[in-house]
Amino acid sequence: MADYLYTENLAVGYNGQPLIENICLHLRRGEIMTLIGPNGSGKSTILRSVIRQLAPIRGAVYLDGRPMDRMSALDVARRLSVLMTDRIHPELMTCRDVAATGRYPYTGKLGLLTAADWEKVDEALALVHGEDLADRDFSQISDGQRQRILLARALCQEPEVLVLDEPTSFLDIRYKLELLSILKDMVRRRDLAVLMSLHELDLAQKVSDCVACVHNHAVERCGAPEEIFTAGYILELYDAVRGSYNPDFGCLELEPPAGIPQVFVIGGGGSGIPVYRRLQRQGVPFAAGVLHENDLDYPVAKSLAAAVISETAFNPIADEGFRLAAERMASCARVLCPLSTFGPMNEKNRLLREMAEEAGKLL
């Protein structure tokens, strides 16, 4: 499949001074490409240059195989639609009226919508689950509802490419998930190509087919989420010097509490994660074990615990791991065991729990 939107040696910036150079992005229909990177790195500048709000300093943007600077505004509008972070404040317009402005590339000189145009408007509202908002005043609805209506407006243009700048900004978790789910569905059903920027790394990891990383005045990396979202690179991308990034869960973790472990946690199967985070919030250094290296608890414990005693995946806890855990547990004042069941693989954790109870350390 050929690239539908691509850039060739693109340089973007302001007042003739390039901020980012040699931008080569390649996007096919049916794919979502997401730009990530620190604030001020130039993600919005790239998007504004792609949609011709900002004139490129050098290079070209191609749409459906044609240089965009040689295409008419009407021709571009029938292929590419935009949803930027700029807030609009229409006066005395219903949500249906706002969505209908997306049909203007298809109207005549008088800008009159036909019955067929209004059918397209209602279809777009239905796609974003906005039928119940159609007759409401646009200025009187919530930010999440506005984003859905603006997405309906963009879909009314029947674009092949949709460009969005931080579409989940100002939205609570319900509307973030709702908007991106609608977007992903539209990509599949309408074979759209989507280019957008996001700050939420967990969402970018889940929704994107390709991720482009903007950093150090360049598109530093571009690849599948599995290639981009690694613990080392994400911290490097954002110049983070504290805490850690968990690529398995797509989340950030704060620094572990400093000091010698005061608490030993016998966890596993995800049971220890809320305990680790509570201890971290309280500033209590702790040790964890014995955890299998494929256990849900393991990556979080590695980020937050002062020490982790582990066992290789799919093997029963060995005598050596049990001995190390018992020694570490003996040096701690308290023991927490959120585990409620034990099996053949972690039988020795049950023995650790009994030892802690006998010593009067188990809480």
N, C-alpha and C positions, 0 to 999 in steps of 0.2 A: 504494500500500500504506500502511495506517495505521500510526502509531507504536504499538508494543506496550508499550514502557516509556518514560515521559517524566516530566520534573519541571516544576513550574510555580512560578516565583518562589521557589525553594527557598533557604532560609538554613540553614546548618549551623554547628555550633560546640560549645562546652562551657560549662556553668554559665550558660546564658542569653546568652552573649556570642558573636555570630556571627563565624566565621572567614572564611566565604565566603558571599556573598549573591547573590540574583538568578540562581540556577543554573537554566538552561533546557536540558536535554539531551533529545534525541529519538532513540530507537533503534527500528529495525524488525527484524522477524524476518529471519534470513538475513544479518545484518550484525554486524560486530565494531566496537565503539567502544572506543578506548583512551585513558585519561587519562595524560598525561605532564606533567612539571613538576619543579621542584627538590624536594629533600627538605624535608619540613615545610610544603609548600605547601597540603596539605589533600586530597590524592587519596584517601587511606584514609578520611578523615573523610566525604567525599562518599559513598564506597561503603558505609560503615557506616550512614549515614543512609538510603541507598536501601534497604538490606536490613532496616532497623528495629532494628539493634543499638544505634543512637544516635537519640534522638528529634530530629526537625528542630525548629529554632527557629521557622521560619515556612515557609509554602508547603506543597506537597503532592507526593507521588510517585504516579503513576498506572500501574497494571498492567492491561493488556488493557482499557483504558478506564475502570477503576474506581479510586477513591482507595484506596491500600493501607491507610490507617489505618482504613478501614471494612470491611476484609476479615479473616476469621479467619486465625489462624496456619496452620491446616490448608489452607485455600484457597490461601494464598500459597505454602506448601511444595509444593503440587502444580503450581505454575506457575514458581516461581523457586528456583534452587539456588545454593549458595554454596561457593566455595573460597577461604578467606582464608589469610593467612600464619601464623596461630596454629598452632603445632605441637601435634598431639594425641598422647597417650601411652596408648593402650589397653593394658590388661593381658591377656595370654594370649588374644589374638584373632588369628585368621588374617586374611590379606588378604581372603578371601572374606567373612568375618564383618564386617569393617570396611565393605566395599563394600555389604553387605546392609543396613546401617543406613539407607541411602538409600531403602529401601522402606517405612520406618515410617509415612510419611504415608498409605499405602494399606492398612495393617493395621488390625485391630480393636483393641478396648481391651486385649486381652492381648498385642498386639504379635507375634502369631505369623505367620510367613511361609508362604504356600501354595506348592505346587509351581510355580504360575505366577509367583510372586514370585521364586523361586530361578532360574527361567528368565531373568527380567529381569536378575538379578544376573550370571549367567554371560554374558549377551549384552553387558552393560556392560563386563565384564572383557575380553571378546574385542575390543570396540571400542578399548580402550586397550592392546591386546596384553599383557594381564596374566594370561592363563590359566595360565602356568607359575608364577605367584606365588600362585595361589589358596590353596594349603594351607600357605604359609609364614607364620611369625610376623611380624606387621606391624612389630614393634619391631626385627626383625633384618634388615630390608632397607634399601637405600640411599635417600637423599633423593629421587633421581630416580624410583625405583620407588614410593616413597610417594606422590609427586605423581600418578603414574598411577593408583594405587589410589584416592586421594581424588577424582580426576576421575571414575573409575568410580562411586564413591559418589554423586557429584553427578548423573551421567547416569542412575543408577538411579531418581531421582525423576521421570524423564521430564519435565524442565522445558521451558518455552518460553523462559525467560531464565536465563542462567548469569552469575553475578557472581564475578569472580576478582580478588584483590588480590595483585599481583606474583607470579603463578604460577610464574615462572621463577627466583625467588630460590633460592639454595643449589644450583642445578643446573649441571652442566658443559655444555659446548656440545652434546654428543650429546643429552642429555635436554631441553635447551631446544628444539632443533629438533624433536625427537620429539613433545614435548608440544604445541607450537604447530601442528605438522602435523596431529596428531590433532584438535585443537580446530577448525582450519579445515575439516577433513573433516566434522566433526560439524555445523558451521554449514551446510554445503551439504546434507548428507544428511538432517538432521533439522529444517532451517529454524529453527535456534536464533537467539536474539538474545543477543549476548555483550557484557557491559560489564566492562572490566578495567583495571587499571593496570599499567604496565611502566616499568622504568628503562632498558632496552636500546633506544636510539633506532633502531638498525638493524633490530631485530626489529619494533618498532612500525610503522616505515615500510613494512615488507613485508607484515605480516599484517592491518593495520587497513583497514576501509572508511571510518572516520571517526576523527579524532583531536581530543580536547578538551584544551586547554592550561590548566593551573591555575597561576596566577601573580598576585602582587599582590592576594591576597584576592578573586580572581574567576576565573571561567572566561573567560580572556582572549580565546581564539580557539577556533573549532570549524570543522573542515572536512576535506576530503579530504587524504590524505597529501601530494599534489602541492602543495597550497596551504600546508601547515604547514611542511614540511621544506625550508626555504630557508636559505642560509648566514647571512644577516643575522638572521632571526628566531630561529633556534635558539640562537644566542649570546645574544641579548637575553632569551629565555625563561629561560635558566639564569644570567643575569647574569655570563656568562663574559667576562673581559677579556684572556685570553691564549689563543693558539692559534686554530684555525679549524675550521669544520664543513664537510664536503664533502657536499652533498646528492645528488650523482650516485652516490657510493659508500655514502652513509649512515654516514660515519665521521668521527671527530675527527682533527685533525692538530695536532701540537705547533707551537710557534713556530719560525720559521726561525732558523738560527744567525746571530748578528750579525757584521758586518764585511764587508770587501771580498772578493768571490769569489776563492777560491784554486784551485778546480777548475772546469773546464767539462765538462758532460755532454752528449754527443750521443746522445739517446735517441729513443724513439718506440714506438708499438704496445704500450705497457705495459712495455717492457724497462727503462725508466729508473726506474720506481717503487721497486723495492728498492734501487737505487743512491742515489736521493734520500733515502730513509729511513735508509740506513746512514750517509750523510754527516751527516744531521741528528743522529743519535745520537752521532756522533763530534764534533759541534760544529764541523764544517768548512763555512764559507760557500761556496756554489757558484752557478754560473749554468747555465742549461739552454737548449738550442735545437738546431736550429730545429724547433719543434713546431707542428704544425697544431692549430688551436683546437678541433677535434673529436677529437683524439687522446686515448687513455686516459691518457697521461702528463701531459697539459696541466693538469688541475685540481690534481693533486698537486704538480707543479712550481710552479704559481702560489702554493700554500700554503707550500712549503718552500724555494724558491730565492730567492736575493738578487736575481736578474734572470732574466727569461725572454724569449727572442727567439722570436716566433711568426709564423705565417702563417695566412691565412684558410683555412677548410675547403675541400677539394676543388680547391685550386689548387697548381701546382708552386711550390716555394720561389723567391721572386723575388730579383732581384739585390740589392735593398736589404736584405732579411733576411739574405742570405748575407754581405753586407759587415759588417752589425752583429755577426753571430755571429763572423766572423773577427776583428774588432777585439776583441771581448770575450774570445775564446779566446786571443788573443795576450797579453792581460794576465794570464792565469792560468798558474800554475806547472805544472799537470798537466791532462791531458785523459782522460776515461773515455768509452768508446763501447761500451755493451752491445748495440748494434744488430749484427745479423749479416747482414742483407740490406737492399738499397736498391732502390727502384723509381723510376719517372718522377717521382713527386711529391716524393720526398726525395733526388733525385740529388745535390743540392748538399751534403747531409749526408755523402755519401761523399767529396766533395771536401774537406770540413772534416776528415774523419778522415785523409785522405792528408796534408793540411797539418800536422796534429798529429804524425803519424808522422815526417814529414820533419824537423820541428823537435825531435824527440826528447822530446816531451811526452806521447805516448800511452802509457798504462799498460795 
